[in-house]
Amino acid sequence: MEGQGFADAHLHVAESGFSLRYPDIGRAEVLFGCTARPSEWDAMSSCGVRGTVRFYGVHPWYSGEWDEGTASRLIRILEDDPCAHVGEIGLDSKRGELSGQMPAFEGQLDIASDLGRMVNIHMVGCEKEVLDAVRAHARGCGAVILHSFSSESYVRPFAEAGCLFSLNPRILARSDARLVRLVSAIPEDRLLLETDAPYVPRDFSGMADFAERLAERTGNTGEGLMTRTLDNARRIADV
């Protein structure tokens, strides 16, 4: 797979040192660069990493930073940059109450839907709540990307809601049987790969290695996975 380009559907390119443990980052053609809080938005705006598609969002861990002023600022950023999108947003049942996270999540979905932008969603232990919110608030979104997806029983309802499924190297910790069931359930035109760099697993050694290891265990080829997911990323980002 030497020279094979790829897309990374979720990483944090505006953070210092994002590429230190990412040996093949130079081969990336499309990078969905996410932010977690408003203090990162200026760095994302000035990010010059080749292939970056910019996402601006308030992560559920920082949902307390969501207010009318933040919402207005996000709208201004998106209106000024027609190529900008919304993320990382979502819900996390292991970090605080969902009721406190929901206003930020639904508010950002509404903004993205109103402006026809993509959203990049963090989801931990709250698949039903995220699905309900997507159904109610994301109908006008350009695309809905489920970051680090792992819930095979929810593939069908999320697919019916128009979502895409981004797999992270941490999924390789699963058994072969569970991994095959998950990948087999995801429609080929909805599959994406990601790293969440700089927050990569300890054994991560590049996107090409991840694709190859995933392919070996699911009856695909690494090159095929990288090509397919790059095509999917280009299609939804229109790049």
N, C-alpha and C positions, 0 to 999 in steps of 0.2 A: 504493500500500500504506500510505497515511497512516493511522496509528492501529491497524494490524494488530498484534496481540499475537504473541508467539513464545516458544519455549522454547530455552534454551541448555543443552546436555547436558553441558558440561564447562567450568568456569572456576574461578577462585580468588578468590571474593568476600571471603575473610577477609584477603587481602593488601592492604596500603596502596596506594592508587592504582589499584585494579583497573579502575575505570571511566573513567580519564582519557582514553583513546583509544576510547571506546565510546559514540558520540553518542546512540544510541537505546536505551540500557540501561533507560530509564524505561518503555519499552513491553514489557519482558520480563515474562512472567507466571509462568514456571517457570524456576528457575536451579538446576542441579545443581552445588553448591559443593563442590569437592574440596580436600583437604589432602594435603601431601606428606610430612610428618614429625610426630612427636608434639608438638613445640614449637608447632605451629600449631593444635592441637586445642582449646585453651581459647578462642582467638580465633573459631574456627568455632562453638563452643557459644554464644558471646555475640553472634554476628553477627545484626544486625537488618535486613538487606537484604530487602525484600519479595520473596516468592516463592521464597526459598532452601530447597532440599532439602539437608540436611546430609550430607556424606560425610567419613568419618575414615579415613585410611590412611597406610601407609608406602610411599612411592614406591621403585622399584628402586634409584634412585641413593642412597637412604638406608637400604638394607636392613640395614646394620650396626647400625641403631638398633632392630631387631626382636629382642626377647627375651621371656622369660616374663612379665616385669613389664609390658612394652608390650602383650602379648597380653591380659593380665588387665585392663589399663586399657581397652583397646578393647572388651572384652566388657562391662565395667561401663557404659561410655558407651552402648552399643547397648541394653543391658537397661533403662537408665534412660530412654532416648528411643526408643520404638517406631517413630518416623518417621525415624531416622538410618540411614545406610547406610555402605558400605565403599569407599574410594577416595581417592586415586589409588594403585592398586597395579599390579603387573605385572612385566614383564621387559624388559631393554634390552641387546641384544648389543653395543652400541657403548660401553657404560659399565660395564666390569667383567665378571667371569665370571658366567655364568648359574647355575652351581652355587652361588655365594654368594648369589644373589638368590632362588633357588627356595624356601628354607625360609620366608622372609617372604611370598612370593606364595601358596604353598600353604596356609600357616597362616591367612592372612587370607581366602582362599577358603573354607576349612573353617569359620571363624567365621561368615562371611556365610551360608553354606549352612545351618549349624545353626540360625541365627536367622531364616532366610528373608528376608534383606536383599539389596538390589541391590549390585552391584560395578561400579566404573568402572575400566577396565583400560588401562594404558599398554603399548604393544607396539611394539618397534623391532627388526626383523630376526630375529624369533624366533616366527613365526606357528605353526609346528608345535608348539613347546614350550608356547606359551600354549594352543593348542587341546587338547593332551593333558591339560594341567592343568585346564582348564575341564571337560572330559569326566569327569575323575576326581574333582574336588573341588567342583564348583559346581552339582551337581544340585538342591540345595535352595534356590538363590539366587532372590530375587524377580525379578531380571533381571540379565543380563550385558551391559554396555555396552562396546564396543570404541572407545576414544577415538582420534580422528584416524585413522580407518581408511582404508587405501589399497590393500589387497592383493586385487585383483579375483579372483584364482585361488583365494582362500580364502573367498569369500563363501558358497558352497554348504555346505562343511563347518561353518563357524561358524553359519550359519543353521540347519542340522540340529541343532546343539548348543543352539539356542534363543537365540543372541546377537542384540543390536541393534548397528547400525553408525552411528557418529557421524562426520559429515564436518566438516572444519575448513577455513577459508578458504585454507589453504596448498594444498589440492587443486586450486585454480584454476590453478596453475602447470603442470598436466598438459595434454597435447594434447587437442583436442576428442574425438578418437576414443577415447582411453583413459578420458576422463572419462565419456563416454556409456556405454561398456562397464561401468564400475564402477557408475554410478547405475542402469543398466538391470538389473543383476544383483541389486541389493538389493531384497528384498520391501518393498512400500510400508509395511507395518505394522511394519517393523524399522528404518526410516530416522530418524535424528536429525541435528540441526545443532548446532554448537558454535563457540565462539570461542577457548577456552583463555585468555581475558583474565586478567591483563594481558599475556600473552605472545602478542599478536596480530601478524600480518604487517605489514610497513611500509605496505602500501597498503590496509589494512583501514579501512573507513569506516562500519561498522555492520552488524548482522545483516541488516537489510532489503536493503542493497546486496549482501551476500554471497548471500542467497537469490535475488535478481534475476539476478545474474551467473551463478550456477549454473544457474538455470532457463533462461536464454537459450541456454545451450550444451547443454542436455540435453532440450529440447523440453517443458519444464514451464512453470509460471508461478511467480513469486516468492511471490505470495500463497498459491497452492496448496501450495507447499513449506512455508511457515511454518505454515499451518493443519494440514497433515498431521503435521508433526513435533511441533507443540504437542500435538495429540491423542495421539500416540504417547507423549510424555513424561508427559502427564497419566495415561494408562492404566497405565503401569508404576509410576509413583510414587503412584498412587491419590490424586491431588489435583485 
